[in-house]
Amino acid sequence: MSSALQYLVITLLVYFGANLIAGWALNLQYGITGVLNFGFIVFQAVGAYVAAVVTLGHSEGGYQQYILGAHLPWPLPLLLGAAAGGVLAFAVGLFALRPAQRDYQALALIVVSITATTVISAQTGIFNGTSGLAAVPQPMAGVLGLGLLGYGWFYVGLTAVVVAVVFFFVHRMTRSPWARSLRATRDQPAAAAAVGIDVHRHHMAVFVVGGAIAGLSGALLVQFIGSWAPAGWESQETALYFAAIIIGGRANNAGVALGVAVVWTGFVESVHYLPTFGVVGGLSDALPAMSIGLLILGFLWFRPQGLIPERRRRVATYRRRRPPLESLQVETLDVAAGQ
C-alpha cells in the first residue's frame, strides 16, 4: 500500500471514529429521548476549541488570539473538551429545554447554533475569530518520535480505544432501566409524567451527557487535524448527524454506526479525495449534499425506521408456578381421609 493511500485510510478511519462518537451522542438525545438538538454541532465545537487552547499554550499577541491558553499533557485536553461540552449543554439546557414543547426546543437550539457561530466569528479574542485556531499540537507526537504514517496509525489505535470506551458507556446506558424511562418520555411524555417520571430532569440529564460526548468527539478530532474554525461547524453539520441517525436507524447504536459510515465516510469525507469531473458550475460540490437530502426524504417516506431498526424491548413477566395436577389430587385424598 502506497504512502498516499495509507494516509487516506488513516484520515477516513480517524474521521469515522470521531463522527461515530458524535453520532452516538446525538442518538442519545434525539434517538432515545426525542430531544431535537438542532444546535448539536456547537457542543462538538466547544470541545474542540477547549482542547486546542489548553495545548497551544498562552496567547502572547501573535497571529492567534484566544483565551484559556495552557500546555497540558494528554489526556487532560480530551477530558477538558468533554467537560466543556457538558457544561455548555447544562447552561443551554436551563433555558432551551425548560418548555416541554419540542418545536420550541428545536427553534431555541437553532438560535443557539447561529448565535454561537456569529459571536465566535466576530470576537477575535475568544478563539481567533473566523481564522480559527491552527498548529494544534498532536498528543505524544514528540515523545513517540514516529513518522507521519507511523503516528497516523498510532492515532487510529488511540481513536479506536476512545470509541470502544464510549461504546461501552453508551451501550450500558441504552440498555439500562433509565433508558426505558427516556424512551417513555420520547414516545408518551404525558403518560410518563403521569406515572411520576420527571420529564424535564430526564431530558436535562441526557442533554448534558450527550453534550459531553460531543465535546469529546471534537477534542479527539481537533488534535488530529490540528486546526478548527467556524466554517467547519456551521448548522448544516448538525443536519448531517441527523441524516446518519435517520438513515442508519434511530435509537440503535449499530444503526448509527452504519449511518455514519454511509453519510460521513461515503458522502462527505470520501468525495474530497475523488478526482473532479466535468460538471457545470459548482454542481459537483453540491452533489453530496443533494444526495444526502434525497436519501433523508426517501428513508422518511419509505423506511422511517432506518436500515437497522430500533430493537423492540420486551419486559419479561414471571408467573407463579402451579403445582402439578397429580400433587393436588393426592393432597385432596389425604385431606378427605383425615390424614
Residue pairs with C-beta under 8 A, 6 or more apart in sequence:
1 9
3 149
6 149
6 152
6 153
7 148
7 149
7 152
8 273
10 149
10 152
10 153
10 155
10 156
11 152
11 269
12 265
12 269
12 270
13 156
13 159
14 152
14 155
14 156
14 159
14 221
14 224
15 221
15 264
15 265
15 269
16 260
16 261
16 264
16 265
16 269
17 156
17 159
17 160
17 162
17 163
17 220
18 159
18 217
18 218
18 220
18 221
18 224
19 217
19 241
19 244
19 260
19 264
19 265
20 163
20 256
20 257
20 260
21 162
21 163
21 166
21 213
21 214
21 216
21 217
21 220
22 40
22 44
22 213
22 214
22 217
22 218
22 241
23 241
23 244
23 245
23 248
23 256
23 257
23 259
23 260
24 166
24 167
24 170
24 213
24 253
24 256
25 40
25 43
25 209
25 210
25 211
25 212
25 213
25 214
25 217
26 37
26 40
26 210
26 214
26 241
26 242
26 245
27 170
27 245
27 250
27 251
27 252
27 253
27 256
28 170
28 173
28 174
28 206
28 209
28 210
28 213
29 35
29 37
29 40
29 206
29 207
29 210
30 36
30 37
30 242
30 245
30 250
31 245
31 250
31 251
31 252
31 256
31 310
32 174
32 179
32 182
32 183
32 186
32 206
32 251
33 182
33 183
33 185
33 186
33 202
33 203
33 206
34 102
34 185
34 186
34 187
34 189
35 97
35 102
35 105
35 203
35 206
35 207
36 102
36 105
36 106
36 109
37 109
37 207
37 210
37 238
38 106
38 109
38 110
38 113
38 235
38 238
39 92
39 96
39 109
39 110
39 111
39 112
39 113
39 116
39 235
39 238
40 109
40 210
40 214
40 238
40 241
41 113
41 233
41 234
41 235
41 237
41 238
41 241
42 88
42 92
42 112
42 113
42 116
42 117
42 233
43 85
43 88
43 89
43 210
43 211
43 214
43 215
43 218
44 85
44 214
44 215
44 217
44 218
44 221
44 233
45 116
45 120
45 218
45 228
45 233
46 81
46 84
46 85
46 88
46 215
46 218
47 81
47 82
47 84
47 85
47 214
47 215
47 216
47 217
47 218
47 219
48 81
48 215
48 218
48 219
48 221
48 222
48 228
48 233
49 66
49 84
49 120
49 127
49 133
49 218
49 222
49 228
50 68
50 77
50 80
50 81
50 83
50 84
50 215
50 219
51 77
51 78
51 80
51 81
51 136
51 218
51 219
51 222
51 223
52 66
52 77
52 127
52 133
52 136
52 222
52 223
52 228
53 66
53 67
53 68
53 69
53 70
53 127
53 133
54 68
54 69
54 70
54 71
54 72
54 76
54 77
54 80
55 70
55 71
55 72
55 77
55 136
55 137
55 139
55 223
56 64
56 66
56 69
56 133
56 135
56 136
56 137
57 69
57 70
57 71
58 69
58 70
59 65
59 66
59 67
59 69
64 128
64 131
64 133
64 134
64 135
65 124
65 125
65 128
65 129
66 125
66 126
66 127
66 128
66 133
67 125
67 126
67 127
72 80
74 139
74 140
74 223
75 139
77 139
77 219
77 223
78 139
78 162
78 216
78 219
78 220
78 223
80 219
81 215
81 216
81 218
81 219
81 220
81 222
82 212
82 213
82 215
82 216
82 219
83 212
83 215
84 215
85 211
85 212
85 213
85 214
85 215
85 216
85 218
86 208
86 209
86 211
86 212
86 215
88 211
88 215
89 207
89 208
89 210
89 211
89 212
89 214
90 204
90 207
90 208
90 211
92 109
92 112
92 207
92 211
93 203
93 204
93 207
93 208
95 108
96 105
96 108
96 109
96 112
97 105
97 200
97 203
97 204
97 207
98 200
99 105
100 189
100 199
100 200
110 235
113 235
113 238
114 235
117 230
117 233
117 234
117 235
119 126
120 126
120 127
120 129
120 230
121 129
121 130
121 230
122 129
123 129
127 133
127 228
129 230
130 229
130 230
130 231
131 229
132 227
132 228
132 229
132 230
132 231
132 232
133 222
133 227
133 228
133 229
134 226
134 227
135 226
135 227
136 222
136 223
136 226
136 227
136 228
137 223
137 226
138 151
138 155
138 223
138 224
138 226
139 158
139 223
141 151
144 150
144 151
144 154
146 154
155 224
159 220
159 224
162 216
162 220
166 213
166 216
167 253
170 213
170 253
171 253
173 179
173 209
174 251
174 253
178 202
180 313
181 192
181 197
181 202
182 202
182 206
183 251
183 313
184 191
184 192
184 197
185 192
185 197
185 199
185 202
185 203
189 199
192 199
193 199
218 228
222 228
236 289
240 263
240 264
240 268
240 292
242 296
243 259
243 263
243 292
243 295
243 296
244 256
244 259
244 260
244 262
244 263
244 264
245 255
245 256
245 259
245 306
246 259
246 296
246 299
246 300
246 304
246 306
247 258
247 259
247 262
247 263
247 295
247 296
247 299
247 306
247 307
248 254
248 255
248 256
248 257
248 258
248 259
248 260
248 262
248 306
248 307
248 308
249 255
249 256
249 258
249 259
249 305
249 306
249 307
249 308
249 309
249 310
250 305
250 306
250 310
251 310
252 306
252 308
252 309
252 310
252 311
254 308
255 306
255 307
255 308
255 309
255 310
258 307
258 308
259 306
259 307
262 295
262 307
263 292
263 295
267 288
267 291
267 292
268 288
268 292
271 287
271 288
276 284
277 284
279 287
299 306
